[in-house]
Amino acid sequence: MTTKFSRIAIIGMSGSGKSTVSRIIAEKTGLPLFHMDGLFWKGNWEAIPEDIYVESHKKLIEKDNWIIEGYIDDKMANRFERADLVLYLDYSRLLCFWRVILRWIQHRKESRPELPKEALETFSCNLLWTVLKRGERGCIESALNMVKPEYIVRVHSPKELDRFIGSEIK
């Protein structure tokens, strides 16, 4: 493993591309990859109790090497304290909205790779509404404000992300 980062947190709104980007970075770095959706959901979109996934998250961030992508809130802001890179895919709501629709088209009636096999992709008006109304962005910003990580990289476009990965991720 030849990377200057050993613990990378990847965050962003639904549809920003966290899972895809995390797989690319994991392949380039050899760091183990963990998806928060895998901690949150059982099959058929049944939520795992909060105390269990918060404890699982705590155990994950204690490891020496990781990429953790996905949801963040105040209860899990300690991820930023351990990360030596916080990569925030801070894309427009419209781009994320469009990508959520494309994701549904691409994966409808099947599970995405980061989810339990029984968690089939479904169309959710609530998710689209959340993306459009900045619901997730508020949680992300609140978590970022709780902990000041040494190294936050906030990218605003896929091109900016490509430049960062090309120059900083080895």
N, C-alpha and C positions, 0 to 999 in steps of 0.2 A: 504494500500500500504506500503510494507516494503522493500524499496530499498534505497541504499545510493546514487543513481542517480535519478534525477528528470527530466532531459532534456538530451536525448541521440540522437546524430546524427550518423546515420549509412551510410557509404559511401563505394564505390567500383566501379569497372568497371561493365559493363553489364555482366550478367551471374555469378557474384560473389556470389549471394545468398542473397542480401540485403533484399528483400521482405520476404523471408523465415525466415531469422534470426530475422528480426524485429517482425514478428508474434510470434516467440518463446519467445523473450524477453518481448513483450507486455503481453503475457499470464502469464509469470512468475512474472512480476512486477505490472501488472494492470495499467500501464501507457497508455494513449491514443496514438494510432498509426496513423500517417499521411504518405501517400505515395506521393512523389513528382510527380510521373506519373499522379496522380489524379489532380494535379494542372496544368500540362503541356498540357494534351490532352483532347479534346472533343471526341465524337464518331468518328469513321472512321479515326482515327489518324489525325484529324484536330488540329493543334497547337493553343493553347490559346495565345493571344498577350502577348508579353514579359512584358509589363508594368503591366498587370493584374496579371500574375503569380508571378512576383517579389513582388507586393503589398500583394498578398495572403500569400506568404512566410513570409513577414515581420509581418503580423498579427499572423501567426502561432507561430513564435519564441517568440513573446511577452507573450505567455501563460506560466503559471508556471510549467506545467508538459506536457511532450511530448516525443515521439519517432518519429523522422523524418528520413525516409530512402529515399535515391535516389540521383539524380543528384545534383551536386554542381558546381558552377563556381564562378568567382570573384564577381558577382553581389549578390551572396547569401552567401558569406563567413561569414557574420554576424551571421549565424547559429552557427558557432564555438564559437563566443564570448559568446553566451547564453548557450551553451551546457556544462554540467559538465562531459560528456563523449563523445568523438568522437571515434567511433569504425570504423576503416578502414580495410575493407576486401581486403588486398593487395595481391591478389592471382596471380598466373602466367597467362600470356595471354593464354596459351594453355588450362588450366583448364577452364577459362572463355569462351573461344571459344567453347569448347566441351559442356559446360553447356547451352550456347545460342542455340546450335543445339538441345540438349535434350529438352529444354524448348519449342522450336518450335514444335518438335514431340509431346510432351505431350499436348500442348494447341492449336495446329493448328486448325483453323476455329472456335475458341472460344476465349473468353476474359479471361485474367488472373484476379484473384480476385481484384487486386489493380488498374485495369483500368476501364474506362467506358465500359458498356456492348457492345457498338457498335465498340469498338477498338479490332477487332479480331487479333489474333496472326498471323503474316505473316512472311515469310522467307525473310530476308534482307541481301543481299550480302554486302551492305554498312555497316551494323552493324557488321558483321563478320570481315570486313576489318578494321573497327575502333578498334575493340578489338585486332586484330593482330598487328596493327601498333601503338599501345600505345596512340591513340588519346584521349581517356577519361582520361588516367592516367595523362597526361599533365595538363588537367583542374583541376583535383583533387589536384595534387601537387602544382599548382599555388595558388589555394584557401587556402591550408594548409599553404603555405608560407606567405600569407597575414596576417593571424591571428595566433598567437601562443596560442592555447588552453592549459589550465592547464593540461588536461588529455587526451592525444591521446593514444589509444591502437591500434597498427598496428599488425594485425595477418596475417601470411603468408600461413596458411594451415587450412583446416577444423578441423584437430585435435587440433591445437593451439586455434582455436575459441572455440571448445567444452570445453577445459580446462579453458579458461577464463570465459565462461558463467557459468560453474560449480562452479568456485571458487568466482566469483565477482558479479554475478547477482542473487539476491535473490527475 
